[in-house]
Amino acid sequence: MHTKEIIQAGLPVQAGNKVLIMVHGRGGTAADILGLATHLSVQDFSLLAPQATNHTWYPFSFLAPREENEPWLSSALDILTDMVSDLNQQGIPSENIYFLGFSQGACLTLEFVTRHAQRYGGVVAFTGGLIGKTLDTESYQGDFKGTPVFIGTADPDPHVPVERVNQTETIVQSLHANVLKKVYKGIGHTIVADEIAMANEQVFSR
């Protein structure tokens, strides 16, 4: 199970501030993903990044049967649930809470927000999709109420099939998110400058 360990950067967390929760990928660190903030339009944000125990949120592919990734997956989702609850209790409404994830962190981010759809500040998923061998649409509930969502991915990607990204887009849109998806040919499993620009334009500059 994951230990709750959060690294903070940017402005202090206080009522009235925007907060960006940044979720690292497999093998990464909270410090790594926080470093991405220097390229984002988040100078007036508080930044929070949880650290996965053993640097991974769940042990197997996000396309594996869900039960194979338990109890780690549920523990990781609980970390995000607790973070949002803590922020709400500090006077920060969900519409001022933003999310960003890369790879495994993007999958976890999308899974969390789609299971708890409401009006968030915005969501950025760099190479990710909803989790499970098959997707149980009954698990995804709520109303994003126009939350801006950017999903960027490669085609092909060695870990994230475009088909799952497309399925994710459909489900997220069905819960009334304002989704922009971009598929980049042959870029590999990475984040490119155009994705950063799209994230800033679609999510952080609104």
C-alpha positions in Angstrom: 0.0 0.0 0.0 1.2 3.5 -0.7 2.5 5.8 2.0 1.1 9.3 1.7 4.1 11.5 0.8 3.4 14.8 -0.9 6.0 17.2 -2.2 4.9 20.9 -2.5 6.2 23.7 -4.8 4.9 26.9 -6.2 2.7 29.2 -4.0 1.6 28.2 -0.6 -1.7 26.3 -0.4 -4.3 28.6 0.8 -7.9 29.5 0.1 -8.3 31.4 -3.2 -5.3 29.8 -4.9 -5.4 27.4 -7.8 -3.7 24.1 -7.1 -2.2 21.7 -9.6 -1.8 18.0 -8.6 1.0 16.5 -10.7 1.3 12.6 -10.9 4.5 11.0 -12.0 4.9 8.0 -14.2 6.3 4.5 -13.5 9.8 4.7 -12.2 9.6 8.5 -11.8 9.5 10.7 -8.8 7.4 13.6 -7.5 10.4 15.9 -8.0 10.7 14.8 -11.6 7.1 15.7 -12.5 7.3 19.0 -10.5 10.2 20.0 -12.8 7.8 20.0 -15.7 6.1 23.0 -14.1 8.8 25.4 -15.4 7.3 24.8 -18.9 3.7 25.4 -17.9 1.6 28.5 -17.3 1.2 27.8 -13.6 3.2 30.6 -12.0 0.2 31.5 -9.9 -0.5 28.0 -8.8 0.3 25.9 -5.7 1.9 22.6 -6.9 1.5 19.3 -5.2 3.0 16.0 -6.3 2.4 12.6 -4.5 5.2 10.1 -4.5 4.4 6.5 -5.3 5.9 3.9 -3.0 8.7 2.0 -4.9 8.2 4.6 -7.7 5.2 2.8 -9.3 1.5 3.3 -8.7 0.5 -0.2 -9.7 2.6 -3.2 -10.7 1.2 -4.3 -14.1 0.1 -2.7 -17.3 -2.9 -0.4 -17.1 -4.5 -2.8 -19.6 -4.3 -5.8 -17.2 -7.4 -7.0 -15.4 -8.0 -4.5 -12.7 -7.8 -7.1 -9.9 -4.2 -7.9 -10.9 -3.2 -4.3 -10.0 -4.8 -4.4 -6.6 -4.4 -3.4 -3.8 -2.0 -0.9 -5.2 -4.4 0.7 -7.7 -7.1 1.4 -5.1 -4.4 2.7 -2.7 -3.1 5.1 -5.3 -6.7 6.3 -6.1 -7.2 6.8 -2.3 -4.2 9.1 -2.2 -5.8 11.4 -4.8 -9.1 11.2 -3.0 -7.5 12.3 0.2 -5.6 15.1 -1.5 -8.8 16.6 -3.0 -10.6 16.2 0.3 -7.8 17.9 2.2 -7.8 20.8 -0.3 -11.5 21.2 -0.1 -11.2 21.3 3.7 -8.6 24.1 3.3 -11.2 26.2 1.4 -10.1 25.3 -2.1 -13.1 24.3 -4.2 -12.8 21.6 -6.8 -13.1 24.1 -9.6 -9.7 25.5 -8.5 -8.1 22.0 -8.5 -6.2 20.9 -11.6 -4.6 17.6 -12.5 -1.6 16.6 -14.7 -0.1 13.2 -15.2 2.4 11.5 -17.5 2.2 7.8 -18.6 1.2 5.7 -15.6 0.4 8.9 -13.8 -1.8 10.0 -16.7 -3.7 6.8 -16.5 -4.2 7.2 -12.7 -5.2 10.8 -13.2 -7.8 10.0 -15.8 -9.2 7.1 -13.8 -9.5 9.2 -10.7 -11.2 12.2 -12.3 -13.6 10.1 -14.4 -14.7 8.1 -11.4 -15.3 11.4 -9.5 -16.4 13.7 -12.4 -17.2 17.2 -11.3 -16.2 20.7 -12.3 -12.4 20.7 -11.9 -10.1 23.5 -13.0 -8.7 21.3 -15.7 -7.0 18.0 -16.5 -3.9 17.2 -18.6 -3.0 13.6 -19.5 0.3 13.1 -21.3 0.0 9.6 -22.8 -2.6 7.7 -20.8 -6.1 6.2 -20.7 -8.7 4.7 -18.4 -7.5 1.6 -16.5 -8.5 -2.0 -17.0 -8.6 -4.9 -19.4 -12.2 -3.8 -20.2 -13.8 -0.5 -19.2 -16.9 -0.7 -16.9 -18.7 2.5 -17.9 -20.9 2.2 -14.8 -17.8 3.0 -12.7 -17.5 6.5 -14.3 -20.1 8.8 -12.9 -20.7 12.5 -12.3 -20.6 15.6 -14.5 -17.5 17.4 -15.5 -19.6 20.5 -16.3 -17.3 21.6 -19.1 -14.0 20.9 -17.3 -11.2 21.4 -20.0 -9.3 18.2 -20.6 -6.2 17.8 -22.8 -5.0 14.3 -23.8 -1.9 13.9 -25.9 -0.5 10.6 -27.0 1.8 9.0 -29.6 0.9 6.7 -32.4 2.2 4.1 -32.0 3.1 4.1 -28.3 4.7 1.0 -26.8 2.5 1.2 -23.6 -0.7 3.1 -24.5 -2.7 2.0 -27.5 -4.5 4.8 -29.4 -7.7 2.7 -29.3 -7.8 3.0 -25.5 -7.1 6.7 -25.7 -10.1 7.0 -28.1 -12.3 5.0 -25.8 -11.2 7.2 -22.9 -12.0 10.4 -24.9 -15.5 9.1 -25.6 -16.3 8.3 -21.9 -14.9 11.6 -20.6 -16.9 13.5 -23.2 -20.0 11.6 -22.2 -19.6 13.1 -18.8 -19.6 16.6 -20.3 -15.9 17.4 -20.3 -14.5 19.8 -22.9 -11.9 17.4 -24.4 -9.1 18.2 -26.8 -7.2 15.1 -27.9 -4.1 15.2 -30.1 -2.3 12.1 -31.5 1.3 12.6 -32.6 2.8 10.2 -35.1 6.1 8.6 -34.2 7.2 10.7 -31.3 7.8 7.8 -28.9 6.9 7.6 -25.2 7.6 11.2 -24.2 6.2 14.7 -23.9 6.8 17.1 -26.9 6.7 20.9 -27.0 3.3 21.0 -28.8 1.7 19.0 -26.0 3.0 21.6 -23.5 1.6 24.4 -25.7 -1.8 22.6 -26.0 -1.9 22.0 -22.2 -1.2 25.7 -21.6 -3.8 26.9 -24.1 -6.5 24.4 -23.3 -6.2 24.2 -19.5 -3.8 26.5 -17.7 -4.4 29.8 -19.5 -8.2 29.8 -19.1 
